[in-house]
């Protein structure tokens, strides 16, 4: 019942913080976030799962299966558990939530109780997505995440917060509808083969060839249409070019803590769902579409990097870099090799930490200078040496500096994608690798303009050292990035154990 305890800590914490007076909300929220954080670490250290949760023979950790309700011929169960893919993402979500709450202490000065309560509710939704194994429960958690993020952007965001919040909500909600139709087509096509919306049971039935015709449509066509529908729905959440335009607007208008959660954890919902639904349920269709998906991945890598290179707003630079990084994840998934799939999952972790670090750094700079424009400042290194060091560390981590998490994620992906057997895999990989050069270009440009050189600030605000509570999240994230980069097997072993069965073996 530890997963239920984990979710309960988030929900109870959210309710308690909602009713706290504003002056006690920051400390109350930080304290409340420590309970799920500690619980996730207990789960990680005690993890004894093996194999893949969605495939036959997989041994789930902390599994609970309880009969719930019936919807027509389908049983809806409370079915939760974790394997080597979901366990690292659970830890990532709890770590980022605690650190994001700490980054909010300086910038959030109104409606604090509501803000921190929504952050904890957001954490509950994220964790539910990563642990739910019944589609109905999974979909509830998937949709729950939209509500707090919409409000965090729409209430505490920048001047165009309402536009950004509505755009975020409309894009992702329509995408969910498309995804839902695709998945239910598979369920109806299975007919009497399944009597539940349990995702592992549905996956195993599809892979066993039990999908039949539906309304006269051949099983092969149903699988292809469902794959495209689910891919399109999840691609918006990732996001992949060309359905990425909501992300920069959301990031620019969102408060720093929301940006940390959006880039660090919410985007992983999309890549996690692609791995579970498209590439686990329908691997044969994924193989058919592999060159096209690889093309989308490479376009996202290069186009996202080029857009970042053209930006003057530090937040937009980091936002577009996330699109580029998610392109690497898609390339690893479509490679469908053990290092490709394992590297894609590992890259979700490394990007979560690195993007969270960089958005937190930008937030600290903005708290002090009240500007994010590259042309408005320079020479901040002398006035903010610690923040500068953290920003430089995060930037080099993004560039793939060895012994940092970003390097290991990209290395695993490139090794896996070079070994892929679809047409043009080596060419796609080589082009994607060039994206790292562009990444270096825009981060070096941003650092040179804002951090170094003669001090200059086009505002009247006094620049000094950041508060300790602003620096602590940055320091923790830098340490985690280095630890994950120097000892990747603390997660990579369990990841490869979970992705190996997708291919019929292990590393």
N, C-alpha and C positions, 0 to 999 in steps of 0.2 A: 504493500500500500504506500510505498515511499513516493511514487509518482503523484498519487492523490494528495499526499502531504505537501509535496512541492507546489502543486497548483493551489492548494488551500492557503499556503503561506502567502502567495501573491495576492489572492483575492481578499483574504482577511486583512492583509496589510493595506490594500487599496481602500477598503471600507474604513479602516481605522484612520488612515491619513486624511481621507475625505472629510472626516468630522473633526479633525484637529484644528485648533486655531492656527492662523497663518504663521505666527512666529515660531511655532513648534514643528511645523510641517517638514522643513528640511532635515532636521535631525531624526524626526520620526520616520520619514521615508527611507533615509539611509539605514537606520536600524532595521526597518521592516525588510529591506532588500537583502540584508545579510542572512536572513533565515533561508530563502531559496538558494542563495549563493552557497552557503555551507552544505545544504542538502544536496545540491548538484555535485559538489566535490565528494561527499560521502558516496553518492551513486557511482561516480567515476572510479574512486579507489576500490569500491567493492564490485565493480562491473565483472560479471562472469558470463556474459552472452557470447554466442558464437554464430557464425554464418550470417545470413541476410534475413531480416524480419519478414520480408515479403515472399520468400521462397521456401519450398519444402526442405525440411531439415534444419532450418534456422532456429537457434536457441535464443529466445528473447531474455533479456534481463529485466527484472522488476515488472513482469507481465501481470495484468489483471484483466480478466474476462468475466463480465457480469451481464446477464440478460437485462435488456432495458425495455424497449417498446417494439411494436411491429408497425410497419408501413406497408399495407397491402400484403403481398407475398414475401416481403423481405423483413428479416429480423434486424433490429438495430440494437447493437450491444455497446456497452462501455468496455472498449478493448484498447488498452494502452500498453506500451512497453518500449524498450530501446534496444538498438543493436549498435554495431560499431560505426554506423553512419550517423545516427541520430544522437548518440551520447555526446560526441564532441560539440555538436551544435547546441545542445542543452546547456553545457558548461559555458559556451560562448555567450549565450543569451543572458545568463545570470551575471556573468562578469561584467558585460557591457552595461547592463541595467544599473548595477551598483555604481559604476564609474560615471555613467551619464547623469545619475542623480547628483553626484558630487559636483559635476561640472555646472549644474544648474544653480548652485548656491549663490554665485555672484550675479548672473544676468536676470534671474527670475525674481522679481520683487513685488508681484501682485498676484492675487488668486493662487497663492502657493499651495494651499491644501488641494485644490482641484488639479493643479498641474502635476504634483507628485502622485496623487491618487491615480491619475490617468497613466502615468509612467508605469506604475505597478500593474495596472490592468493590461497595459500593452505587453508587459512581460508575461503575464498569464496566457494571453493569446498566442504569443510566440512559442512558449513552451508546449502548449497544446498542439500546435501544428507539428512539432517535432516528435511528439510521443503518441499521438492518436493513431490507431490502426483501423478504426471503423470510419468509413467515408462520411457518414452523417456527423459524427463528433468532430472529425477533422475539418469538415466544411464550416461548422459552427465556429471553431477556433480561428479558421482562416478569415472569416468575415468579422469576427470580434476585433481582430487587429486593426481593421480599417477605422473603427470608431474613435479610439483614443488618438491615433495618429492624425486623423482629420481634425480633431479638436485642438490638439497640440499645435498644429500649423495654423489653423483658422483663428485661434484666440490669442496665442502668444507669439505669432509670427511677425514678419516685417510688413512694410506698407502694402504689398500686394498679397497679403496672406489669404484673403478670402478666395481670390482667383486661384492661387496655388492649391489651396485645400480642396476646392471643388474639382479642379482638374485632376488631382491625385485620386479623389474618390470616384469620379466618373470613369476614368481610364481603368482603374483596377476593378471596379465593380462590373463593368461591361465585360472585362476579360474573364472574370469569374463565371459569368453567365455562359460564355462561349466554352470555357473549360468544362463546365457542368454538363452541357449538352453532349459534348464528346464522350465524357466518362459514362453517362447514363446510356448512351448508344451501345457501349460495350456491355453494360449490365443487362440491358434488354436483349442483346444479341446472345447472351449466354443462356437465356431462357431458364429451364428448370435445373440447369447445371449448378446454379447458386441460389440459395434462399436467404442470403444475408448480404449486407453491404460491407462486410469485412474485407478490407483491401488485400491482405495476404491471400484469402480464399479466392478472390476474384483474379488476382495475378496468377495464381497457380492454375486456375481453370483456363485462362486465356493461353498460357504457355503450354498447357496440355492439349490444345487444339479443340477445345469444347465450344468455341464460338460458332454459332450458327448464323443463318441468314435472318434478316430483319426486314419485313415489308418488301420481300422480294429482292433485297440488296444482298449481294454475295458477302460472305465473311471477310474476304480480303479487302473489299471496298470499305466495309464498316471499319476495319482496323485502320485503314489509311485515313479515312475521314476523321475518325476519333483521334488519331495521332496528331493530325494537323490542328484540330480544334483545341486539344489540350496544350499542344506546343504554343499555339497563338495566345491562349489565355495565360500561360505561365511566362511567356516571353515578355509580356507587359510588366510583370512584377519584377523581372530580373534587373533592369530591362535590356532588351536587345534592340539595336537599330533595325527598323525605323520607328519602333513604338516606344521610344525613350524620352520623348519631349517633356513628359510630366516631371521627370526626375530633377533636372536642373532648377526648375521653378520651385519645386517643393523644397529642395535643399537651401536655396537662396533665402526663401521666406521663413523657413523653419527656425526655431530657436536652436542653439547649439546642442542641447541634450537630445532633442528630437532628431537632428541630423546624425548624431552619433548612432542612435538606434536605427534610423532609416537605412544608412549605408552599412552599418556593422551587422545588423541582424535581419531587418525586413527584406532586403534584397536576397538574402539566403533562402527565404521561403520559396522564391521562384526557382532557383537552381536546385534546391532540395526536392521540390515537387517534380521538376523535369526528370531528375534522377529516379525518383520513385515510380512515377506514372509512365512517362514516355519510354525511358531507357530500361526499366525493369519489367514493365508489363508488356511492352511491344518492341522487343529488341530487333525482330526481323524487319519491322517497318522502319525503325531507326536506321538500320543498315541501308535500306532503299533510299532514304532521304539524306544519307550521310554527307555527300558532296555539297548539297544545298545548305545544310545546317552548318557545315564547316565554313562555307562562304559567308554566311551571316555572322559567324563567330569572328572571322578575320575582319570583316567590315566593321564590326563593333569595336574591335581592338584598335584598328587604324583610325577610323572616323572619330571615335571617342577621344583618342589621343590628339588628333589634329584640332578638334574643337577645344580641348583643354589648352592647347598651345596658343589659341587665339583669344583667350579670356584675359580680362584685367581684374576680375573679382576673384579673390583667393578661394572663396567658397565654390564658385563655379568651376574653378580649376580642379579642385578635389572631386566635385560632383561628376564632371565629365571623365575624370580618371577612373571612377567607379564603373562607368559603362565599359571602358577599355578593359578593366580587370575582369569584369564578368564575361567578356568575350573569351578570355583565356579559359574560364571555367567551362563554357559551352564547348570549346575546342577539345578539352579533356574528356568531356562526356561523350562526344560524338566519336572520338577515337575508339572507344569501347575496348580498350585494353586495360589490364589491371593497373598499370601505372597511370593511364589516362583517367580512369574513373577515380582511382585513389587520389591522384593529384588534383583533380577537380574538387573533390571533397576537402582535401587539405587546403586548397586555395580559398575555399569558402571561409575557413578559419583564419588564415593569414590575412586575407583582405578585410575580414571583420575587425581584426585588431588594428591593422594599419590605417584603414579608413577612419575608424573611431579615433585613433591617435591624431590624425591630421585635422579632422573636423574639430576636435577638442583644442588643438593648437590654434587653429584659426579663431575659435571662440575666445580664447584667452587674449589673443592679439586684438580682437575687436572690442573686448571688454575694456581694454586699456586705451586704445587709439580711437575707437568709435569710427573706424573705417576699415573696409576690407579691400580697397582698391590698391592695386600694385603701384600705380603711379602717384599715390598720395603719401607714400612713406618710404624711407630707406634708413639704413643704419640702426635698425632696432636691436642688433646683437649687443651693442654696448649698454643699452638700457634694459634689455630683457634677455640676459645671457642663458638662463635655464630654459625658458620657453624656446629660444632660438635653437639650443642644442637638441631639444626634443623634436622640433620641426625638421631639423636637418636629419636626425635619425629616422624619422618616419618617411621622409622623402627618399633617402637612400634605400630604405626597406622596400619602397615601391619600385625603385629602379632595379631591384634584384641583387642587392649587396649580399655576398656570401655571409653565412652564419646569422642571417635574419630570415624570418618566416617567409617573406615574399620570394626569396631565392629558391627555397625548397619547393614551394608550391609550383612555381613556374618550371623548375627543373623536372619535377615529376610529370607535369603535363606535357612538356616538350618530349621527354623520353617516351611517354606513352603515345603521343600523336605521331611521332616519327615511325613508330612500329605499327600504326594502323594500316589496314589493308584496303581502305576505300580509295577510289581514284583521286589522285592529286594530293594525297595526305601530306607528303613531304613538302610540296610546294606551299600548301596552306600553312604548314607549321613554320616554314622559313619566313613567309611574309609576316606571320604573327610575331615572330621573334624580332622583326624589325620594329615592331611597335614599342619595344623596350627603349630603343634609341630615341623615339619621340617622347616617351615618358621622361627620360633623362633631360631632354631639351626643355620641356615646360616647367619641370620642377627646379632645374638649375636656374632658369630665367627668373622664376618667381623668387627664389632665395636670394639671388644676386641683387634683385631690385629692391626687395623689402628688408632683408636682414643685414646686408653688408653695405659698405660704402659710407659716405658721410651722412650723419644723422639729419633727417628732415621729416617733418610731419606737417601735412596741410590741414591740421585742426588745432584748436586751442587747448587740447587736453594734455596733461602732463603724463609722460610715459615713465613708468618705473617697474620694479620687479612685481611679478604677479603674486597673489596671495597663496599661502601654502595649500589651501583646499583646491585651488585651481591647478597647482603643479602636481599634486599627488596622482590624479588620474593619468596624467601624461607619463609620469615616471613608471607607474605600474604597467601601462601598455607597452612602453619601450622594453621593460624587463621581459614581459611575456613574449614579445616579438623575437627577442634574442633567444630566450629559452626554447621556443618552438623552432627557431632556425638552427639551433645547435643540437637539439635533441628531438628531432621530428617523430621518432618512434613512440613517444609518449602518447601520441594519437594515431600515427600512421599505421602501426601494426593492427589496431582494432579496425581501422578503416579498410585496409586491404583484406582482412578476414571477412568483412561484410560484403565487399564488392567482388571478391573472388568467385563466390557461387553464381553470380550473374553470368559468368563466363564458363562455369563448369570446373573451376579449379582455384588454386591459390598461388601466390607468388613463390 
